[in-house]
Amino acid sequence: MSKSITRPNNLEAFWMPFTANRQFKQTPRMMVSAKDMHYTTDDGRQVLDGTAGLWCCNAGHARPKIIEAVQQQVAELDYAPAFQLGHPKVFELASELVEIAPSSMNHVFFTNSGSESVETALKMAIAYHRVRGDGARTRLIGRERGYHGVNFGGISVGGIVSNRKMFGTLLGGVDHIRHTHDITRNAFTKGLPEHGAEFADDLERLIALHDASTIAAVIVEPMAGSTGVLMPPKGYLQRLRDICDQYGILLIFDEVITGFGRMGGAFSADVFGVVPDIMTTAKGLTSGVIPMGAVFVRDDIHDAFMTGPEHLIEFFHGYTYSGNPVACAAALGTLATYREEGLLTRAAELAGYWEDALHSLRDLPHVIDIRNYGLIGAIELEPIAGEPTKRAFTAFLNAFENDLLIRTTGDIIALSPPLIISKEEIDFLFDTLGRVLKKLD
Ligand SMILES: Cc1ncc(COP(=O)(O)O)c(C=O)c1O
């Protein structure tokens, strides 16, 4: 197939998100096509996707079931209003999703992104307490180093300084428990860290400060991805669950990265055996093909809204594109692909091989920690004094030149390939990365 224009003439107009714009525009990195595990660049190179795009292309690229579903849908029903009207695919998708969700979560609200899923979940939590007559519970608790997207609710409960400091006072009534990263005790742990379950007790400190009667919900990523892949210490999530139960606080798991197979099961709620009250998802829901998010809720939370006169809207929230037919088709094609290829559990099957290959890099220069679970991994580098992020960014640029896409956050390299990766491709990934790390200043 011929590609008409592979390099635009003018790069100025597009203000790129989360990008060093000036650096990129001097030396652009352009992807022009993708298939399965690889991107093709505009200079004709095959680049192995070590990050599933942005943690989203879990089924790999250009998968036939998804392409076919989208093509058919866009020709059949491109759009239907999302408010007061429906279409068959959105109901079909919700039913399929609740089948793979934890057993008490039988209702789904659709959004268009992880950020919107988070806003939806936070609003649901506050409104839930209000509809059942406990309207003083409005406070939201996040966690230091948490990432919950970029909207105001998400950055308020989030805990990444650079995502917060430019944007004023953020939402009121928000507080944070401490993060769980503890290299001193847990460096080079394979799987879940032994130490740190007690960090969950920090919630008790905030309860003592604010009183539980003012707290609506706690939101955490079961595995904190964007901040640099921080695994939950053993027993930590259960401890959070217990404290929330004790004080009537809702527990929200942000599974935007961990959902849809990344950790070795459909959701980390199953993998870690701790079920939240509300669960936010996006990314792997459509394998990144069409923007879509979904918020799963426990039955009694949904049911609490279903009261009052039946002609009245129960929840004043929703998006023009909630449950867009083409997005639904992409999600159904994605779920079919996951099912037919066993992808939701493939990370568990490959985890041992992945872990060994990843930890083989532990003695390379500047490496101060390596961590992993399922098909996710991180290599933390010692920052260059006075120039944080530069060492990892250099690794990113060098890896890209050597046909490997990795992701960096701060001085941490994060790896999360599509779930279809082969053992040979895992070998290529870590051989290439090893060579790149050896050459780093
Ligand atoms: C845990 C988590 N929540 C929310 C988001 C935001 O998702 P989006 O970029 O689709 O808005 C992300 C994105 O990486 C995420 O990792």
The ligand as an SDF file (V2000), in Angstrom:
LIG
                    3D

 16 16  0  0  0  0  0  0  0  0999 V2000
   -3.7480    5.1920   36.1640 C   0  0  0  0  0  0  0  0  0  0  0  0
   -4.1080    6.1750   35.1060 C   0  0  0  0  0  0  0  0  0  0  0  0
   -5.2260    6.8780   35.2310 N   0  0  0  0  0  0  0  0  0  0  0  0
   -5.6220    7.7490   34.3040 C   0  0  0  0  0  0  0  0  0  0  0  0
   -4.8680    7.9610   33.1730 C   0  0  0  0  0  0  0  0  0  0  0  0
   -5.2950    8.9650   32.1560 C   0  0  0  0  0  0  0  0  0  0  0  0
   -5.7070    8.3530   30.9940 O   0  0  0  0  0  0  0  0  0  0  0  0
   -5.8940    9.2300   29.6620 P   0  0  0  0  0  0  0  0  0  0  0  0
   -4.5400    9.6670   29.2260 O   0  0  0  0  0  0  0  0  0  0  0  0
   -6.5730    8.2650   28.7240 O   0  0  0  0  0  0  0  0  0  0  0  0
   -6.7840   10.3740   30.0070 O   0  0  0  0  0  0  0  0  0  0  0  0
   -3.6930    7.2340   32.9910 C   0  0  0  0  0  0  0  0  0  0  0  0
   -2.8550    7.4270   31.8030 C   0  0  0  0  0  0  0  0  0  0  0  0
   -1.7350    6.9590   31.7170 O   0  0  0  0  0  0  0  0  0  0  0  0
   -3.2920    6.3320   33.9940 C   0  0  0  0  0  0  0  0  0  0  0  0
   -2.1530    5.6390   33.8970 O   0  0  0  0  0  0  0  0  0  0  0  0
  1  2  1  0
  2  3  1  0
  2 15  2  0
  3  4  2  0
  4  5  1  0
  5  6  1  0
  5 12  2  0
  6  7  1  0
  7  8  1  0
  8  9  2  0
  8 10  1  0
  8 11  1  0
 12 13  1  0
 12 15  1  0
 13 14  2  0
 15 16  1  0
M  END
$$$$
